[in-house]
Amino acid sequence: MHLEHPRLPATRRRNRTEKPAGSDLQARHDRAAALARGFEAAGDKVAAERFYQQADHFRRLLNGKTSQPGTAVI
């Protein structure tokens, strides 16, 4: 392990609590859904389910972004 590993400059680091912009979330949702459909068509049910779960996660984030602050999204 190299102890003198250079860190990214502060301008390139991203706060882990920061959420991606809405359009980025939409693109991620669309990509995950497309990959899920592709794996399903190819017969790989496990990979398809993984990407369907990712698409669902991004959809929930998108829905939460449009809700009122302080209200729970179920």
Contacts in CASP RR format, 6 or more apart in sequence:
PFRMAT RR
TARGET T0000
AUTHOR 0000-0000-0000
METHOD contacts of the structure
MODEL  1
MHLEHPRLPATRRRNRTEKPAGSDLQARHDRAAALARGFEAAGDKVAAER
FYQQADHFRRLLNGKTSQPGTAVI
7 13 0 8 1.000
19 25 0 8 1.000
19 61 0 8 1.000
19 65 0 8 1.000
20 28 0 8 1.000
22 62 0 8 1.000
22 65 0 8 1.000
25 58 0 8 1.000
25 61 0 8 1.000
25 62 0 8 1.000
25 65 0 8 1.000
26 58 0 8 1.000
26 62 0 8 1.000
28 54 0 8 1.000
28 58 0 8 1.000
29 55 0 8 1.000
29 58 0 8 1.000
29 59 0 8 1.000
29 62 0 8 1.000
32 51 0 8 1.000
32 52 0 8 1.000
32 54 0 8 1.000
32 55 0 8 1.000
32 58 0 8 1.000
33 51 0 8 1.000
33 52 0 8 1.000
33 55 0 8 1.000
35 47 0 8 1.000
35 51 0 8 1.000
36 48 0 8 1.000
36 49 0 8 1.000
36 50 0 8 1.000
36 51 0 8 1.000
36 52 0 8 1.000
36 54 0 8 1.000
36 55 0 8 1.000
37 48 0 8 1.000
38 48 0 8 1.000
39 45 0 8 1.000
39 47 0 8 1.000
39 48 0 8 1.000
39 51 0 8 1.000
40 48 0 8 1.000
60 73 0 8 1.000
63 73 0 8 1.000
64 73 0 8 1.000
67 73 0 8 1.000
END
